[in-house]
Amino acid sequence: MNPEKLVFAQTVEALFVRALENRLTPACREHLKRAGLDLDRKLERTYSLEQWREFLRIAAGHVYGGVPAEAAYYSLGERFMDAYFGTFFGRALLGVGRLAGPRRMLLRADLGFRAGNNFSEVKIVERSATSLELWMNDVLADQPTFAAGLLARAVALCGGWRVVALPEEFDGTAATFHLRWSEAAVEGALSATEDGSGGDARPQA
């Protein structure tokens, strides 16, 4: 019998307490509460994967109402990654990732995912020094663009430039992502963004 898929509190905290706190309307908070996430109380130690997916649906609908779902989920993934790297464990990972660079950070992505839940599995096929295929057994959301957004943002924060993260072969649970990036900014391109993440291909939210 397979164990229940559980998402840990630090994952929920990163997105719903840190990243979206100022963007959650009273109506959204009430909707989340009915779904099992009471942000006025201490978080539970774990939430089921289905609860987490429902929380994401609610956030996508309230925070990005009117935006195509794939773009809304991509933006949620980016925001999650920014906030996750602000947690105690995330700051440690980011420090190592910036020293190691995007490639070595991605080769150890399974450690980062498994710090946030009890079920993630990752397999990687390297294509070059700045591109690879990453398979996830569960993309953590209804849309694979959530994982694409968090992966692209992680690469950018670890020094990648012009990051592209394209999901393929999504079966409703697992997906393969094609990731590529540049190791150095193109001359003059830094004016597009302060953090070097400009020029990436993403669904527009």
N, C-alpha and C positions, 0 to 999 in steps of 0.2 A: 504493500500500500504506500503510495507516494505521500509525503508530508504536505500539509497545506502550504500554499505559497503565501509567504508573509513579507510585508514591507515594514522596515524598522522605523521607529519614531523619528530618527534623525533625518530620514528621507522626507517624511511629511513636514517636519519642521522647516527644512531648507526651503521648500517651495511655498508652503502656506503661511508660515510665520515670518520668515525672513524676506522672501522674494515678493510675495503678493500682499503682504499685510496692509499696505496703504491703498491697495486697489480693490479690496474686497468690500463691496457695499453691504449694508445690513441685510438686504435680501439674499445676497450670495452667502453670507455667513449663516443665515438661517437655513438656507438650502443645504449647505454643508453639514450643519448640525443634524438635520433630518436624515442625512445619509450616514451619520456616524462620526463626524468630525466636529467636535465642540471646541472651538478655538478660545472659548472663555474658561476652559478648564485645562488642567495638565494633560498632555497628550498620553494616549495609551502607549504601552511599550511596542506593540505591533498592531498592524492593520492587515486585513486580508488583501490580496492582490485585487480582487473585485471591488472592494471598498476604495482602494487607491485609484483604480480606473474610473470609478464613479466620481471621485473627487476631481479628477482631471476633466471629466466631461462637464461638471458644474463650472469649474474655473474657465474652461474654454468658452462656455456659453455666456457667462456673466462678464468676464474680463475682456473677451474678444468677440462680443456679440456682433453678428453681421460679417465676420471675417471667415473666409473658407477654412474648414476644419484643419486641413493639412498645414496651413500657415499658422493658425492659432496654436496648434500643438508644437510646431517648430519653435515658436516664440516661448512657449512654456518650457520647452527643453533648454533653451538658452538661459532663461531666467533661473531655472533650477540649478544649472551648472554654476552660474555666478554665485548663487546663494550657498550651494553645497561647499564650494571652495572657501566660504567664509566660516564654516563650522570648524570645530577643533580638529577633527579627523581630516576634513577637506583641506585645511591650510597645510597640514603635513604632506598630504598627497601633492598639492600644488607646488610646494617647495621642491619636492623630489622631481616632479614633472618638469619644472622649469630648468632644473639642472640637467636632467636626462634628455630633454627635447621631446617633440611630439611622437616620434617613432617608438622610442623605448617606453614612453608613457602608455601608448596604446597596446604595446605588447604585454603590459601588466594590467590592462583594463579590467580583467576579471576580478582582481583584488578590490578595485574601487566599487564595482557593482555589488560584489558580495558583502561589502561593508554596509550596504543599504538594504539588502534583502537576503532571503535564505535560498534563493532558487536560480539566480542568474548564472548562465554559462556562456562563455565567449570562446570562439575559435577564430584564429587569424591566419591569413595567407598573405605573405609579403609579396608585393609586385615590384617595388623599387624602394629606394631610400626614402621617398616621399609619397608613397602610395601603397595601399593595402586593401584587402577585403576583410571585413569583420562580420562574422556571423554571431547573432544573439539568439538564444533559445526563446527569449521572451522580450518584446520591445517595450513592455511596461505600460502600454497604452493602446487605445483603439486605433491610433494612427502611428505608423512607423516614423513619421516626421518628428515625434517627440524625442525619440532616441537620436535621430539625425541631428536635431538641434543641440542636444547636450553633447554629442560627440564632437560636432564642429566647434562648439564653444570651448570645449576642453582642449582641443588641438590649438586653437587660437591663443588661449591663455598660457599654453606651454611653449609658445614661440612660433607656431605655424602662421603662414601668411596666405591669403587668398584660398581659404579652406573650402573644399567642396565635399559634402557628405550626401551621397545618393542612396536611398533605400531601394532594394530590389527583392524579388522573390518573397514578398510578404504573404504569409499564409493565414493571417489573422492572429498569429502568436509570435512566430519566429521570422527573422528577416536577415538578409545579407546587405551590408552597407559597403559601398565603394568610397573610400576616403582618399583624398589627395590634397596636397598643400605645397607651398613653396617654403624654403628654409629662410629666405631673406626677403625683405620688402623690396619691391621694384623702386628704383630711384624716383623720388617725387610723389610716390603714392601715399606716403604717410599723411599727407594733408587730408585724405579721405576719412581718417579715423584716428583717434588718439591711442587706441590699444592694438593697432595692427591687425584688426580683424576685418577690415574693409575688403570689398571685392569678392566676397564669398557668394556662392550660389545658394539662395534660400527662398522658400515660399514667402511672399510678402504679406505681413500681417498689418 
